Amino acid sequence: MEITLDMSKGALIIAKKVFSGELTRSEGKIEINKRTGMNEGSAQDFITIFLAMMSGKVYKRTFNNVTNKFLLESIRQEFGDESYRKALNAVQQHIEYYSTLGKGNLTGLQQIINQMK
């Protein structure tokens, strides 16, 4: 199932609750599934990616470029420049990690990062 922008918008509301400690990761993935129809595995990945972006740490799962760009724009808008820089760093680390897997490069995502820096 493709993750749509509407799904991502709904998932972000829940992921922010996980980030703030209002929900556990497990509660968050179930809630995302209920609200957006995103399967629980993808919902778990969404939360993991959002939390990694907020902390500036590498993540290993991949989402579509629309979702990645939406997350970066939302983080900048809602959390400010410092969090945005951490998120950009996390995505760059993810791109570098992915390139070591022998599955190709995330050139579209790299272009987004280059544009947004």
Secondary structure as UniProt FT lines:
FT   HELIX           5..19
FT   TURN            20..21
FT   HELIX           25..36
FT   HELIX           40..55
FT   HELIX           65..79
FT   HELIX           81..99
FT   TURN            100..102
FT   HELIX           107..116
//
